[in-house]
Amino acid sequence: MDSSSDEEGMGQSVVSIVQRELAAVCRHLQDGESLAHGLLVTGKELTKIWESDDLMEKFQRLSTSCGVLIACRVSPLQKAELVQFIRDRVQPQPVTLAVGDGANDVPMIQTAQVGVGIAGKEGRQAVNNSDFAIAQFRYLERLLLLHGRWNYRRACMFTLFTFWRNMVQVLMIACYTFISGFSGTCLFEDWIRLTFNGVCTMPILPPGCLDEDFKEEVVLKHPDLYQVGPRSEDLNVGKVGMTILVAFLHASVLLIVTVLAFPGLESTGSGDYYTFGTICYTCLIIDVNYRATFLSSRKSRKYTAQVALLAFGMYVLWLMFDTGWLWVCNKLTPNMYSVPVHMIKNAYFYFCVLAVPLIAFVFDMFFHWFYHRIYNPDRGDLLQKRLEEKEHEGSSDGFDCLESSDADAESQVSNAEMQALMIDCNSADLSPDLFCSIPYHRQVIIVALAGWLVLWAFAGVCYWQSTEKTQLRIVYDENSTKGKGGSTFIEDLFLRYPIGTMPDETHSAHCTPLPGSNEKSCELTVTLPHDITDPMLFYSVGPIYQNDNAYMKSEVVQELYGQEAPAGKREQRCPERVREWDGLPLVPCGLKAQSLFNDTFEVVGHTIDHTDIAWQQDIDRYGNTSDYPQPDKGRWLFQVFPESISKELNVKDEDFVNWMRPSAVPRVWNRVGFLTETLYAGQTYTIKMQSRFNVATIPGGFKSLVITEHSELFGTRHDGFAYVLGFAGLICLLMGLAVVPLKRFV
């Protein structure tokens, strides 16, 4: 046999071997298996492949199933074409990275999404056209596996946090529309809400720049951790859905706690729209700052906490500037004047700002542990869990840290490396621990039990203070007592008595219509079952949407201050029916001023002190105009409501000043005055009510008078806030107890 026939036979043998191997490869690909093979292709063959769609399809399937593809003797253009081929043909579309050190690598670097240039002997063309530059090829490992992974996780954290904080705010505003009669009133005053983006972005900057879930040597020891980026494990539909659920959870905690604290706030003069909204916003700011700290790892947590305190301090300074300087307040929102002064005088404010982050912390800890350790742990979670177990067992043996999907070899970690990692066990997405040496599930139990004890202590104090207050409630509205109803569920919710009212404390008065008018004379004679010490009187009326957007804007501040209204301002703010009367201007005009609650009350044999029922700061800034009370200059407030407004005071009358602070809910609780003498148990008292404020046309209209004990810090009887804190504490306890059986099922 000659040499030519030998070569021909050898060529046929090689071809058969290649065909057999390709057939085996195809079978593996059909079975969905990946190959531990490499593929070598030359520039000449690439040219042929680009000319055939069938070859391109086969090349794409084969090359992406191999562990490595080596292209040799290719032109600069072919390098770029190969990168573009991967970008166009592979689904889901990958993020490509190209590394080069010379001018012939520039097209490839520019085609890839991420280009890395190496500064070397071949010049700086590659560096000048790249996204990142490194001095030596060996630095690529740190650039990609370490800094690339860290930056990806930081960017994902920042993105999800920004989405989360905006959604919490929007959910609170959206829920408040149900309470404000769908009028578009925002829960937060506009000039206060202006601080949200700045104050709530600052705390996430430290973890967004510095966060490290694992130490450097651990990340490099376990390159499989890098897959979090290529597989979009930190930013995907599931993560966004989880963020939405967490936003709903936090918004629910914020709303439930603050709304159920409202009766206590209202009875101490802090329940107006502006004060209540500022309390809710303050709780929101605290919750957002806490959340940023919770998400931070141990390395960045200190800086996050410092920046969070700085951000909150900036909010406090703005609040003081915006509401403490009357000149500034008049330019922005006059009714915000001195809001913080009255906000901080109420005990319920402090319970809210402490309870909200505490409840959120316990819930976050539990659900974070459940999701990352029980329901859907990722590579980092598995590594963290195994390290905790080895630390707890005290073993010095090596162990498999990760269950890699790409390799069967076990990743071994030394005892020293384990200690290095455990130093940084407080990671953002793995384990936001407070105590490095304590396993995560035990931390959850400790925090949950601590939350239970603290919340029950808060609830105990609130319940004790509430039950100490005795009261007498008198319903004197026919529309309610006759059961005509017609109100909505939300309206009924706020028209019910504050939780805790005893049956023997509620009475209905007998009312007699007065001939020739719409007034009614109501009277109740009652024997008290309990003493009422230092009695305070307040009325309750509703459903009235004083927080309606159009209602709140219907006032001319200059008229309330005794100044001349700017041209066109009355026509802009006041509808005609509350602007003129018989050709004379109503002063002050507007829906707020001309809808004054004008019922009057009398406790026979006792004097009602009507002072100190309104904010002194509001009384001081109100004033009558220079032409008051000339009859030809206008129809004055005391002429419209002669029974309740005195001519000497007019707009400075405390009943009117109190009314001008709109309620935050569709029910008005306003103080009437104080009795100087104690009402004793067993004694019979007669209470008279002159009913002028018409609620007969209001669906579910309701009016009542309450004589009650009170305190400056805790207000009047209201058990509801104690119940919600107690219930939250019970949930914390159940979460802590649930950790034990859940841990055993893993």
Beta strands, then each sheet from edge to edge (+ up, - down):
strand 1: 38-42
strand 2: 68-72
strand 3: 97-100
strand 4: 114-118
strand 5: 132-134
strand 6: 471-475
strand 7: 506-508
strand 8: 510-513
strand 9: 520-527
strand 10: 536-542
strand 11: 580-581
strand 12: 584-587
strand 13: 600-603
strand 14: 608-609
strand 15: 635-636
strand 16: 668-675
strand 17: 684-691
strand 18: 702-708
sheet 1: 1+ 2+
sheet 2: 3+ 4+ 5+
sheet 3: 7+ 6+ 18- 10+ 16- 14+
sheet 4: 8+ 9- 17+ 13-
sheet 5: 11+ 12- 15-
end
